Amino acid sequence: MSKKSLSKSLIYLISANIMSVMISGVILLIFPKIFSIAEFGMWQFYMLLNMYFSYAAFGLADGVYVRYSEKQNFDKLKYIGFHFWLIMILDIFLIIGLILNTDISKVKIMMLASISCILVAPKSIIVYHLQSMGKTTETSMYIIIEKLLFVFLLSIIYMTNISVTISNIIYADLLSKLVTIVCLVIKNPKNFTFKFNNNFDLFKEIIENFKTGIPLVLIGTSTLFIIGIFRFAIEKKWGIESFSKASIMINFSSFLMIFISSISLIFFPLLRNININSISYRYNKISKIVFFLMLLVLLIYYPIYMLVQYLLPNYSDGLIFLPILLIITILDGKIIILNTNLLKVLRKEKKIFIYNVYLILLTISIYLIILYFISEVFYVFILMMIVILIKYLLLEYEVRKILGYQKILVNIFFDEFLYIILILSLMYFTDSIINSLTLFVFVICIYSLINKGVIRDLKYFKDNR
């Protein structure tokens, strides 16, 4: 790919992501003012189901993306069409099972989310395939078309006599997804057809793509799954209004995670290009830099706090959860940027996968505990933070053990957790938001002075490539 093509692809990709975040942000500010807390909760429940259903390709799309982008597997691209229809059939069976076991009050939302699943999950395999072929500009255009069409349909609903209801907004979302997949079919018809043969090659390919893709999906989405399970627990025990107040704060932190994920794309090649023998020496410095960046991200707490207080007063009860969510963002941000990337560089993906499986099983166990023993939503967020903290400690311990560090847990505690404890104290126990902000900036300045040599070393990473 030429530099010009690469630049064009990056511009489209960044534009598509910025547009998605901006539209989601505007919705997060406008919808709570239009709808009641319960109605907005149903929209967020629909979006939560959408998030889970977007991974209902069962790892096949990720397996195809990784395996078929390799030159030696180009001849297997003929199987793309079969994978598309297989995912759609599997999703239909999954959806029927879910609807039959859904509470009657949520059947309509579940059915609408299920339609979205049928439109989104199979499409992912075609989008991944196009990306593996270097057609990032084309896939970004589909995202832009879908988002612009959704905004256009919302405008029509608002300006005409059509009633502004959650159902009509979901219909607009589904129509924009349908138009996108129709455009994909028209533009790439060969990817939706296949010739069935009687040998076992096709079935071997499906099994190989499952084996490759499922661990990748779990590695990339484990935190979303963990937080999602806690959100379902809140909705199940405390109802849609508590779910709505909790979810709006989770969505604010999710925007930060999108930004952090984009940073991780920069750090992976940086880590990969460092000489393997110098990683141990460099790791501690990079770790401090990443943590410093995460501290800066925490400053977003203050504008969010004031925004919710003045624009969304009905949701101000949820602000008590925000500091915990931002600490989760710090921990998971470091996991995404540094721990996961470094373990991939060291070819330890299996370790990441095993830890994530254990943590998801732990979260499911905690889900049952919440339903029967937890009396306040606040404690659910504490448990959520503890699970992400365990994940962070496991991966950080694994990395430092591989790199030969001594007194690992002591180092982790003094490197970061003293600051995290201080931050939580500032956010919860300071008598005013101005005092809290002043002290918070002071902590960042002290951290910068203590670690100024480390932060200055950022420009020297290229020396050990």
C-alpha positions as CSV (number, residue, x, y, z in Angstrom):
1,M,0.0,0.0,0.0
2,S,1.4,3.4,-1.0
3,K,1.9,6.2,1.5
4,K,-0.9,8.2,-0.2
5,S,-3.3,5.2,0.1
6,L,-2.3,4.6,3.7
7,S,-2.9,8.2,4.6
8,K,-6.3,8.2,2.9
9,S,-7.3,5.0,4.7
10,L,-6.2,6.4,8.1
11,I,-8.1,9.6,7.5
12,Y,-11.3,7.7,6.7
13,L,-10.8,5.3,9.6
14,I,-10.2,8.2,12.1
15,S,-13.2,10.2,10.7
16,A,-15.5,7.2,11.0
17,N,-14.5,6.6,14.6
18,I,-14.8,10.3,15.5
19,M,-18.2,10.4,13.9
20,S,-19.4,7.4,15.9
21,V,-18.1,8.8,19.2
22,M,-19.6,12.2,18.5
23,I,-23.0,10.8,17.6
24,S,-23.0,8.5,20.6
25,G,-22.0,11.5,22.8
26,V,-24.8,13.7,21.5
27,I,-27.3,10.9,22.0
28,L,-26.1,10.5,25.6
29,L,-26.7,14.1,26.3
30,I,-30.0,14.6,24.4
31,F,-32.0,11.4,24.9
32,P,-32.0,11.6,28.7
33,K,-33.7,15.1,28.3
34,I,-36.3,13.8,25.9
35,F,-37.2,10.4,27.5
36,S,-37.9,9.3,31.0
37,I,-35.2,7.5,33.0
38,A,-37.1,4.2,32.3
39,E,-37.4,4.8,28.6
40,F,-33.8,5.8,28.2
41,G,-32.9,2.7,30.2
42,M,-34.7,0.6,27.5
43,W,-32.5,2.3,24.8
44,Q,-29.4,1.5,26.8
45,F,-30.6,-2.1,27.3
46,Y,-31.0,-2.3,23.5
47,M,-27.5,-1.0,23.0
48,L,-26.1,-3.4,25.6
49,L,-27.7,-6.3,23.8
50,N,-26.3,-4.9,20.5
51,M,-22.8,-4.9,22.0
52,Y,-23.1,-8.6,23.0
53,F,-24.8,-9.6,19.7
54,S,-22.0,-7.9,17.7
55,Y,-19.8,-10.7,18.9
56,A,-22.3,-13.4,17.8
57,A,-20.1,-14.3,14.9
58,F,-18.7,-16.7,17.5
59,G,-15.1,-15.9,16.6
60,L,-15.4,-17.0,13.0
61,A,-15.0,-13.4,11.7
62,D,-11.8,-12.9,13.7
63,G,-10.5,-16.3,12.6
64,V,-11.1,-15.5,9.0
65,Y,-9.5,-12.1,9.4
66,V,-6.3,-13.5,10.9
67,R,-5.9,-16.7,8.8
68,Y,-7.1,-15.5,5.4
69,S,-5.0,-12.4,5.4
70,E,-2.0,-14.6,5.2
71,K,-0.7,-15.1,1.7
72,Q,-0.6,-18.9,1.9
73,N,-4.4,-18.9,2.7
74,F,-5.5,-16.6,-0.2
75,D,-7.0,-19.6,-2.0
76,K,-9.4,-20.2,0.9
77,L,-11.2,-16.8,0.3
78,K,-13.8,-18.9,-1.7
79,Y,-15.2,-20.0,1.7
80,I,-16.1,-16.4,2.8
81,G,-19.7,-16.7,1.5
82,F,-20.4,-19.9,3.4
83,H,-19.1,-18.4,6.6
84,F,-21.4,-15.4,6.2
85,W,-24.5,-17.6,5.9
86,L,-23.3,-20.0,8.6
87,I,-23.1,-17.1,11.1
88,M,-26.6,-15.9,10.1
89,I,-28.1,-19.4,10.7
90,L,-26.3,-19.8,14.0
91,D,-27.5,-16.4,15.1
92,I,-31.1,-17.2,14.2
93,F,-31.0,-20.3,16.4
94,L,-29.4,-18.3,19.2
95,I,-32.0,-15.6,19.0
96,I,-34.9,-18.1,19.1
97,G,-33.5,-19.6,22.3
98,L,-33.0,-16.2,23.9
99,I,-36.5,-14.9,23.0
100,L,-38.2,-18.1,24.4
101,N,-36.4,-17.5,27.7
102,T,-36.9,-13.7,28.0
103,D,-39.2,-11.9,30.4
104,I,-42.4,-10.9,28.6
105,S,-41.8,-7.2,29.4
106,K,-38.5,-7.2,27.4
107,V,-39.5,-9.5,24.5
108,K,-40.0,-6.5,22.1
109,I,-36.6,-5.0,22.8
110,M,-35.0,-8.5,22.6
111,M,-36.7,-9.1,19.2
112,L,-35.5,-5.7,17.9
113,A,-32.0,-6.3,19.1
114,S,-32.1,-9.8,17.5
115,I,-32.9,-8.2,14.1
116,S,-29.9,-6.0,14.7
117,C,-27.8,-9.1,15.4
118,I,-28.8,-10.7,12.1
119,L,-27.8,-7.5,10.3
120,V,-24.6,-6.9,12.1
121,A,-22.9,-10.2,13.1
122,P,-22.7,-11.8,9.7
123,K,-21.7,-8.5,8.1
124,S,-18.6,-8.5,10.3
125,I,-17.0,-11.3,8.4
126,I,-17.3,-9.3,5.1
127,V,-16.0,-6.2,6.7
128,Y,-13.0,-8.0,8.2
129,H,-12.3,-9.6,4.9
130,L,-12.3,-6.3,3.1
131,Q,-10.0,-4.9,5.8
132,S,-7.6,-7.8,5.4
133,M,-7.5,-7.0,1.7
134,G,-6.4,-3.4,2.4
135,K,-9.9,-1.9,1.7
136,T,-10.0,0.1,4.9
137,T,-11.3,3.2,3.1
138,E,-14.3,1.2,1.8
139,T,-15.2,-0.2,5.2
140,S,-14.9,3.2,6.8
141,M,-17.3,4.6,4.2
142,Y,-19.9,2.0,5.2
143,I,-19.6,3.1,8.9
144,I,-19.9,6.8,7.8
145,I,-22.9,6.0,5.6
146,E,-24.6,4.1,8.4
147,K,-24.1,6.8,11.0
148,L,-25.2,9.7,8.7
149,L,-28.3,7.8,7.6
150,F,-29.2,7.2,11.3
151,V,-28.8,10.9,12.0
152,F,-30.9,11.7,8.9
153,L,-33.7,9.3,10.0
154,L,-33.6,10.8,13.5
155,S,-34.0,14.3,12.0
156,I,-37.0,13.1,10.0
157,I,-38.6,11.6,13.1
158,Y,-38.1,14.8,15.0
159,M,-39.3,17.2,12.3
160,T,-42.4,15.3,11.2
161,N,-45.5,14.1,13.0
162,I,-43.9,10.7,13.7
163,S,-43.9,10.2,17.4
164,V,-40.5,10.4,19.1
165,T,-40.4,7.0,20.8
166,I,-37.6,4.6,21.6
167,S,-39.2,2.0,19.3
168,N,-39.1,4.5,16.3
169,I,-35.5,5.4,17.1
170,I,-34.6,1.7,17.1
171,Y,-36.4,1.3,13.8
172,A,-34.2,4.1,12.4
173,D,-31.1,2.3,13.7
174,L,-32.2,-1.0,12.1
175,L,-33.0,0.7,8.8
176,S,-29.6,2.3,8.6
177,K,-27.9,-1.1,9.3
178,L,-30.1,-2.7,6.6
179,V,-29.1,-0.1,4.0
180,T,-25.4,-0.7,4.9
181,I,-25.6,-4.4,4.3
182,V,-27.5,-3.9,1.1
183,C,-24.7,-1.6,-0.1
184,L,-22.2,-4.3,0.8
185,V,-24.1,-7.0,-1.2
186,I,-24.3,-4.7,-4.2
187,K,-20.6,-3.8,-4.0
188,N,-19.2,-7.2,-3.1
189,P,-21.7,-9.9,-4.5
190,K,-19.0,-12.6,-4.7
191,N,-18.6,-12.5,-0.9
192,F,-22.2,-13.6,-0.4
193,T,-22.2,-16.6,-2.6
194,F,-20.4,-20.0,-2.4
195,K,-20.2,-23.4,-4.0
196,F,-20.7,-26.3,-1.7
197,N,-18.4,-29.3,-2.1
198,N,-18.6,-32.7,-0.6
199,N,-15.1,-33.0,0.8
200,F,-14.1,-32.1,4.4
201,D,-12.0,-29.0,3.5
202,L,-14.7,-26.6,4.3
203,F,-15.5,-28.1,7.6
204,K,-11.8,-28.2,8.5
205,E,-11.7,-24.5,7.7
206,I,-14.6,-23.7,9.9
207,I,-13.1,-25.6,12.9
208,E,-9.7,-23.9,12.4
209,N,-11.4,-20.4,12.2
210,F,-13.3,-21.2,15.4
211,K,-10.1,-22.3,17.2
212,T,-8.2,-19.2,16.0
213,G,-11.0,-16.6,16.5
214,I,-12.6,-17.5,19.8
215,P,-9.5,-16.7,21.9
216,L,-9.0,-13.5,20.0
217,V,-12.6,-12.4,20.7
218,L,-12.3,-13.2,24.3
219,I,-8.9,-11.4,24.7
220,G,-10.2,-8.2,23.0
221,T,-13.6,-8.1,24.7
222,S,-13.2,-9.7,28.2
223,T,-13.7,-6.3,30.0
224,L,-16.8,-5.5,28.0
225,F,-18.2,-8.9,28.9
226,I,-17.3,-8.5,32.6
227,I,-18.9,-5.0,32.8
228,G,-21.9,-6.2,30.7
229,I,-22.6,-9.1,33.2
230,F,-22.6,-6.6,36.1
231,R,-25.0,-4.3,34.1
232,F,-27.3,-7.2,33.5
233,A,-27.2,-7.9,37.3
234,I,-28.2,-4.3,38.1
235,E,-31.1,-4.5,35.6
236,K,-32.2,-7.9,36.9
237,K,-32.2,-6.9,40.6
238,W,-32.9,-3.1,40.8
239,G,-34.9,-2.5,37.6
240,I,-34.6,-0.4,34.5
241,E,-34.3,3.0,36.2
242,S,-31.2,2.0,38.3
243,F,-29.8,0.3,35.2
244,S,-30.3,3.5,33.3
245,K,-28.5,5.7,35.8
246,A,-25.6,3.3,36.1
247,S,-25.3,2.7,32.4
248,I,-25.1,6.4,31.5
249,M,-21.9,6.6,33.7
250,I,-20.6,3.4,32.1
251,N,-21.1,4.9,28.7
252,F,-19.1,8.0,29.6
253,S,-16.2,5.8,30.6
254,S,-16.6,3.7,27.4
255,F,-15.9,6.8,25.4
256,L,-12.5,7.1,27.2
257,M,-11.8,3.4,26.4
258,I,-12.3,4.0,22.7
259,F,-9.7,6.8,22.9
260,I,-7.4,4.5,24.9
261,S,-7.8,1.7,22.4
262,S,-6.6,4.0,19.7
263,I,-3.5,4.8,21.7
264,S,-2.8,1.0,22.0
265,L,-2.5,0.8,18.2
266,I,0.5,3.2,18.6
267,F,2.1,1.3,21.4
268,F,2.0,-2.2,19.8
269,P,4.5,-1.4,17.0
270,L,6.6,0.6,19.5
271,L,6.9,-2.5,21.8
272,R,7.4,-4.9,18.9
273,N,10.3,-2.8,17.6
274,I,12.2,-2.7,20.9
275,N,15.0,-5.1,21.1
276,I,13.8,-8.2,23.0
277,N,16.8,-8.1,25.3
278,S,16.1,-4.5,26.4
279,I,12.4,-4.9,27.1
280,S,13.0,-5.8,30.7
281,Y,15.1,-2.5,31.1
282,R,12.5,-0.4,29.2
283,Y,9.3,-1.9,30.7
284,N,9.4,-0.1,34.0
285,K,9.9,3.3,32.3
286,I,7.1,2.6,29.7
287,S,4.8,1.5,32.5
288,K,5.2,4.8,34.4
289,I,4.6,6.7,31.2
290,V,1.4,4.8,30.5
291,F,0.2,5.3,34.0
292,F,1.0,9.1,33.7
293,L,-1.1,9.2,30.5
294,M,-3.9,7.4,32.4
295,L,-3.8,10.0,35.2
296,L,-4.3,12.7,32.6
297,V,-7.3,10.9,31.3
298,L,-8.8,11.0,34.8
299,L,-9.1,14.8,34.5
300,I,-12.2,14.1,32.3
301,Y,-14.0,13.4,35.6
302,Y,-14.5,17.0,36.4
303,P,-16.2,18.2,33.1
304,I,-18.4,15.1,33.2
305,Y,-19.3,15.8,36.8
306,M,-20.4,19.4,36.0
307,L,-22.1,18.4,32.7
308,V,-24.3,15.8,34.4
309,Q,-25.0,18.1,37.4
310,Y,-26.3,21.0,35.2
311,L,-27.6,19.2,32.0
312,L,-28.8,15.9,33.4
313,P,-29.8,16.4,37.0
314,N,-32.1,13.4,37.0
315,Y,-29.0,11.2,36.6
316,S,-26.8,13.0,39.2
317,D,-27.3,10.1,41.6
318,G,-25.1,8.0,39.2
319,L,-22.1,10.3,39.7
320,I,-21.2,8.3,42.8
321,F,-20.2,5.5,40.5
322,L,-18.0,7.7,38.2
323,P,-14.7,7.7,40.2
324,I,-14.8,3.9,40.4
325,L,-15.5,3.6,36.7
326,L,-12.6,5.9,36.0
327,I,-10.3,3.8,38.1
328,I,-11.5,0.8,36.1
329,T,-10.6,2.8,33.0
330,I,-7.1,3.5,34.3
331,L,-6.5,-0.2,35.1
332,D,-8.0,-1.6,31.9
333,G,-6.3,1.2,29.9
334,K,-2.9,0.0,31.1
335,I,-3.9,-3.6,30.4
336,I,-4.9,-2.7,26.8
337,I,-2.0,-0.4,26.0
338,L,0.9,-2.3,27.8
339,N,0.2,-5.7,29.4
340,T,-1.8,-7.3,26.5
341,N,0.4,-5.8,23.8
342,L,3.6,-6.9,25.5
343,L,2.4,-10.4,26.1
344,K,1.5,-10.6,22.4
345,V,5.0,-9.4,21.5
346,L,6.3,-12.2,23.8
347,R,3.9,-14.7,22.2
348,K,2.0,-15.3,25.4
349,E,-1.6,-15.0,24.0
350,K,-2.6,-18.3,25.5
351,K,-1.9,-16.9,29.0
352,I,-4.1,-13.9,28.3
353,F,-6.9,-16.1,27.1
354,I,-6.7,-18.5,30.1
355,Y,-6.8,-15.5,32.6
356,N,-9.8,-14.0,30.8
357,V,-11.7,-17.2,30.9
358,Y,-11.1,-17.5,34.7
359,L,-12.2,-13.9,35.2
360,I,-15.4,-14.3,33.2
361,L,-16.3,-17.4,35.2
362,L,-15.5,-15.4,38.4
363,T,-17.8,-12.6,37.2
364,I,-20.7,-15.1,36.5
365,S,-20.3,-16.4,40.0
366,I,-20.4,-12.8,41.4
367,Y,-23.5,-12.2,39.3
368,L,-25.3,-14.9,41.3
369,I,-24.0,-13.5,44.6
370,I,-25.3,-10.0,43.6
371,L,-28.8,-11.4,42.9
372,Y,-29.1,-13.0,46.3
373,F,-26.8,-11.1,48.8
374,I,-26.0,-7.5,47.6
375,S,-28.4,-4.8,48.7
376,E,-26.9,-1.6,47.1
377,V,-25.9,-0.8,43.5
378,F,-22.7,0.9,44.8
379,Y,-21.3,-2.4,46.0
380,V,-21.8,-3.9,42.5
381,F,-19.4,-1.2,41.2
382,I,-16.9,-2.1,44.0
383,L,-17.1,-5.7,42.9
384,M,-16.6,-4.7,39.3
385,M,-13.5,-2.7,40.2
386,I,-12.2,-5.7,42.2
387,V,-12.6,-8.1,39.2
388,I,-10.7,-5.6,36.9
389,L,-8.1,-5.1,39.6
390,I,-7.6,-8.9,39.8
391,K,-7.2,-9.0,36.0
392,Y,-4.7,-6.2,36.1
393,L,-2.7,-7.8,38.9
394,L,-2.6,-11.2,37.1
395,L,-1.3,-9.7,33.8
396,E,1.1,-7.3,35.5
397,Y,2.5,-10.1,37.6
398,E,2.8,-12.3,34.6
399,V,4.7,-9.6,32.6
400,R,7.1,-8.7,35.4
401,K,7.7,-12.4,36.2
402,I,8.6,-13.1,32.5
403,L,10.9,-10.0,32.5
404,G,12.7,-11.2,35.7
405,Y,11.6,-8.5,38.2
406,Q,12.0,-9.1,41.9
407,K,9.5,-8.2,44.7
408,I,6.8,-7.9,42.1
409,L,3.7,-7.1,44.2
410,V,5.6,-4.6,46.4
411,N,6.7,-2.8,43.2
412,I,3.2,-2.8,41.8
413,F,1.8,-1.3,45.0
414,F,4.3,1.5,45.3
415,D,4.4,2.2,41.6
416,E,0.7,2.8,41.1
417,F,-1.8,1.8,43.9
418,L,-0.8,4.5,46.3
419,Y,-1.8,7.1,43.6
420,I,-5.0,5.3,42.9
421,I,-6.0,5.3,46.6
422,L,-5.1,9.0,46.8
423,I,-7.2,9.7,43.7
424,L,-10.3,7.9,45.1
425,S,-9.9,9.9,48.3
426,L,-9.7,13.2,46.4
427,M,-12.8,12.3,44.4
428,Y,-15.0,11.1,47.3
429,F,-13.9,13.0,50.3
430,T,-13.0,16.5,49.1
431,D,-15.6,19.0,50.2
432,S,-15.9,20.8,46.8
433,I,-15.2,20.0,43.2
434,I,-12.8,23.0,42.9
435,N,-10.7,21.7,45.9
436,S,-10.7,18.2,44.5
437,L,-9.5,19.5,41.0
438,T,-6.8,21.6,42.6
439,L,-5.5,18.7,44.7
440,F,-5.7,16.3,41.8
441,V,-3.6,18.6,39.5
442,F,-1.1,18.9,42.4
443,V,-0.9,15.0,42.6
444,I,-0.2,14.9,38.8
445,C,2.5,17.6,39.2
446,I,4.2,15.6,42.0
447,Y,4.0,12.4,40.0
448,S,5.6,14.2,37.0
449,L,8.4,15.6,39.2
450,I,9.2,12.2,40.8
451,N,9.2,10.5,37.4
452,K,10.5,13.3,35.2
453,G,13.5,11.3,34.1
454,V,11.3,8.4,33.0
455,I,8.9,10.6,31.1
456,R,11.8,12.3,29.3
457,D,13.0,8.9,28.1
458,L,10.0,8.4,25.9
459,K,11.9,9.9,22.9
460,Y,14.7,7.4,23.3
461,F,12.6,4.2,22.7
462,K,13.6,4.1,19.1
463,D,17.2,3.7,20.0
464,N,16.8,0.0,20.8
465,R,14.9,-1.1,17.8
